[in-house]
Amino acid sequence: MSQPALYTFALSIWSAAAELAVAELDLDGKVEFKQTSLLEGQNFDPSFVKINKNATLPTLVANGKAYTNTTDVVDFLASYSSKKVAPKTGVTKAVHEDSIDPNFAFVAARNDAELATVGSGFANIFTVTRLGGLKKYAATPEAAPYKSFYDAKIASVSELAALYAGQAPPAAKQGFFNASTSLWDAIRVFYLETLPASITAGPFIAGAEPGVDDFHVAAWLAHIALVVGGEKDSEGLAALEKRFGPVPPKVAAYWKAWSARDSWKKVYPNGSLH
């Protein structure tokens, strides 16, 4: 039986959840990693869209079956490993709610000042290069069966590119600001209330050792810390405090427990968050 194939990318937020799972579940060498560059739009290659109609990472293929969302991928890895950890609870579902989407947090802006900052940084570069990859793959004969997917995705990314270029209609810009504000309001609630309440015995949600919930939440929290200014894990708590106020003690302990683990150091080499 061939090894499961795990499609990931080093800068992918949710790929980190799967990568933490591989490391924590002693699956190194038992899963084949296939790097798929989101920056170059490789996830929009028709051969990948054939595997995952949403073209998202992580994606895992095992025994002819594709697992095409983060929750299913991590659940498979947990079942595939001989090491048993606490299964997911409602926390996993909560951290994947669109209302606190970390991918949107990466590109969001609540006002003109934030739009100018985000639009002149890596989010804009990522958007432009992603759009280029999309259009390149959409133009290939192999993309024809997925035309509706490519058309919708190109339209969506083009709208974001127009916002960053200052070419979006005023109503579209205000709608983006409103959605971004709602996002950060919901993130604040999850970070300050939902997450601390989910950590009981600690330091992890699952207890003394990470469980399935923790793989997801750790990836989410690391990325939010990056977006608010913590490029390194050593800067994460300070960046979170600057944005949200005093760090809940359970969250501080959670961060310190994770960042000390070998799995974390492997997924976030040299402490660089993503």
C-alpha positions in Angstrom: 0.0 0.0 0.0 1.4 3.4 -1.0 1.9 6.2 1.5 -0.8 8.8 1.9 0.0 11.9 -0.2 -0.3 15.2 1.7 -0.5 18.4 -0.4 0.7 21.3 1.6 2.6 24.6 1.3 5.0 26.2 3.8 3.0 29.5 3.9 -0.4 27.9 4.1 -2.3 28.6 7.3 -4.2 25.4 7.5 -1.5 23.2 6.1 0.3 23.9 9.4 -2.5 22.1 11.2 -1.9 19.0 9.1 1.9 19.3 9.5 1.6 19.6 13.3 -0.6 16.5 13.3 2.0 14.6 11.2 4.8 15.6 13.7 2.8 15.0 16.8 1.3 11.7 15.6 4.7 10.2 14.8 3.9 10.0 11.1 7.1 11.5 9.8 8.3 9.3 7.0 4.9 7.6 6.8 3.2 10.4 4.8 4.5 11.7 1.4 4.5 15.5 1.3 3.7 17.2 -2.0 4.5 20.9 -1.9 2.0 22.9 -3.8 2.8 26.6 -4.0 -0.2 28.9 -3.3 2.0 31.8 -4.2 2.4 30.5 -7.7 -1.2 29.3 -7.9 -0.2 25.7 -8.3 -3.3 24.7 -6.5 -5.2 26.0 -9.5 -3.6 23.5 -11.9 -6.5 21.5 -13.4 -4.8 18.2 -12.3 -5.2 19.4 -8.7 -8.7 20.8 -9.1 -9.6 17.3 -10.3 -8.5 16.1 -6.9 -10.0 18.9 -4.9 -12.8 20.9 -6.6 -12.2 23.8 -4.1 -8.4 23.9 -4.9 -7.6 24.3 -1.2 -4.8 23.1 1.1 -4.2 20.8 2.9 -5.5 18.0 0.7 -4.7 14.3 1.3 -5.1 11.3 -1.0 -5.0 7.8 0.5 -6.1 4.5 -1.0 -7.8 6.3 -3.9 -9.8 8.7 -1.7 -9.3 12.4 -1.4 -9.7 14.3 1.8 -10.3 17.9 0.8 -10.7 20.0 3.9 -8.5 20.5 6.9 -10.8 18.8 9.4 -11.1 15.6 7.3 -7.3 15.6 6.6 -6.4 15.9 10.3 -9.0 13.3 11.3 -7.6 10.9 8.8 -4.1 11.4 10.1 -5.3 10.8 13.7 -6.9 7.5 12.6 -3.9 6.5 10.5 -1.5 6.9 13.4 -0.8 4.2 16.0 -0.4 7.0 18.5 -3.8 7.9 20.0 -4.7 11.5 21.0 -7.9 13.2 22.2 -10.3 13.5 19.2 -11.8 16.7 18.0 -14.7 18.5 19.8 -16.8 21.4 18.9 -13.7 23.6 19.2 -12.4 22.4 15.8 -15.7 23.3 14.2 -15.6 26.7 15.9 -12.1 27.6 14.7 -13.1 26.9 11.1 -16.1 29.1 11.1 -16.0 31.7 8.3 -16.6 34.4 10.8 -13.0 34.1 12.1 -11.4 33.0 8.9 -7.6 33.5 9.2 -7.2 33.6 5.4 -9.5 36.6 5.3 -7.7 38.2 8.3 -4.5 38.1 6.1 -6.1 40.3 3.4 -8.7 42.3 5.4 -8.8 46.0 6.0 -11.3 47.9 8.2 -10.5 51.4 6.8 -8.5 53.4 4.3 -5.4 53.4 6.4 -5.4 49.6 6.8 -6.2 49.2 3.1 -3.2 51.3 2.2 -0.9 49.2 4.5 -2.2 45.8 3.5 -2.4 46.8 -0.2 1.3 47.8 -0.3 2.5 44.6 1.4 2.7 40.9 0.9 -1.0 40.4 0.7 -1.1 42.4 -2.5 1.8 40.5 -3.9 0.1 37.3 -3.1 -3.1 38.4 -4.6 -1.5 39.6 -7.9 0.6 36.4 -8.3 -2.3 34.2 -7.4 -4.5 35.9 -10.0 -1.8 35.4 -12.6 -1.6 31.7 -11.8 -5.4 31.4 -11.9 -5.6 33.0 -15.4 -2.7 30.9 -16.7 -4.3 27.6 -15.6 -7.8 28.7 -16.6 -6.6 29.2 -20.2 -5.4 25.6 -20.6 -7.5 23.0 -22.4 -7.5 20.8 -19.3 -9.4 23.6 -17.4 -12.4 23.4 -19.6 -14.4 21.0 -17.4 -14.0 23.4 -14.5 -14.8 26.6 -16.3 -17.4 27.7 -13.7 -14.9 27.3 -10.9 -12.2 29.3 -12.7 -14.6 32.1 -13.7 -15.9 32.5 -10.1 -12.4 32.4 -8.6 -11.0 34.9 -11.1 -13.9 37.3 -10.4 -13.3 37.0 -6.6 -9.6 37.5 -6.7 -9.9 40.3 -9.2 -12.2 42.2 -6.8 -9.6 42.0 -4.1 -6.9 43.1 -6.6 -9.1 46.1 -7.6 -9.5 47.1 -3.9 -5.7 47.1 -3.4 -5.2 49.0 -6.6 -7.7 51.7 -5.6 -10.0 50.8 -8.5 -12.9 49.4 -6.6 -16.3 51.2 -6.5 -17.0 53.0 -3.2 -19.8 50.6 -2.3 -17.5 47.6 -2.8 -14.8 49.2 -0.7 -17.2 50.0 2.2 -18.6 46.5 2.0 -15.1 45.1 2.4 -14.4 47.4 5.4 -17.6 46.3 7.0 -16.8 42.6 6.5 -13.3 43.1 7.8 -14.6 44.8 10.9 -17.0 42.0 11.6 -14.2 39.5 11.1 -11.9 41.2 13.7 -14.8 41.6 16.2 -15.5 37.8 16.0 -11.7 37.0 16.2 -11.5 39.1 19.4 -14.4 37.1 21.0 -12.9 33.7 20.0 -9.4 34.7 21.2 -10.5 36.3 24.5 -13.5 34.2 25.4 -14.0 31.0 23.5 -10.4 29.8 23.5 -9.6 30.3 27.2 -12.9 28.7 28.1 -11.9 25.7 26.0 -8.7 25.1 27.9 -9.6 23.4 31.2 -6.9 21.4 32.8 -4.3 22.8 30.3 -1.9 23.7 29.1 -3.6 22.3 25.9 -7.3 22.0 25.1 -6.9 18.2 25.3 -5.0 18.5 28.6 -1.3 17.7 29.2 -0.7 16.8 25.6 -2.1 18.2 22.3 -5.1 16.6 20.8 -6.9 17.0 17.5 -8.5 20.4 18.5 -5.1 21.7 19.3 -3.6 21.0 15.9 -6.3 23.3 14.4 -6.3 26.0 17.0 -2.5 26.3 17.1 -2.3 26.9 13.4 -5.1 29.5 13.7 -3.5 31.3 16.6 -0.1 31.4 15.1 -1.4 33.0 12.0 -3.5 35.6 13.9 -0.4 36.5 15.9 1.5 37.0 12.6 -1.2 39.2 11.1 -1.2 41.5 14.1 2.5 41.9 13.9 4.3 38.9 15.5 6.6 37.6 12.7 8.4 35.3 15.2 6.9 33.1 17.9 8.9 35.0 20.4 7.0 38.2 19.4 3.6 36.5 19.2 2.2 37.2 22.7 3.4 40.8 22.6 1.7 41.4 19.2 -1.5 39.8 20.5 -1.5 42.0 23.6 -0.9 45.1 21.5 -4.0 44.3 19.4 -6.4 42.8 21.9 -5.2 43.9 25.4 -3.9 41.6 28.2 -3.3 38.0 27.0 -5.6 35.6 28.9 -3.3 33.5 31.2 -4.5 30.3 29.7 -3.7 31.5 26.2 -0.3 32.6 27.3 0.4 29.2 28.8 -1.0 27.6 25.7 1.3 29.6 23.4 4.4 28.8 25.6 3.6 25.1 25.7 3.2 24.8 22.0 6.2 26.9 21.0 8.4 24.7 23.2 7.5 21.5 21.3 9.6 19.9 18.7 6.6 19.7 16.3 6.1 23.4 16.5 9.8 24.1 15.8 9.5 21.8 12.8 6.4 23.5 11.3 7.6 27.0 12.3 11.4 26.8 11.7 13.5 29.4 13.4 10.3 30.6 15.1 8.9 32.2 11.8 5.1 32.2 11.9 2.8 31.8 8.9 
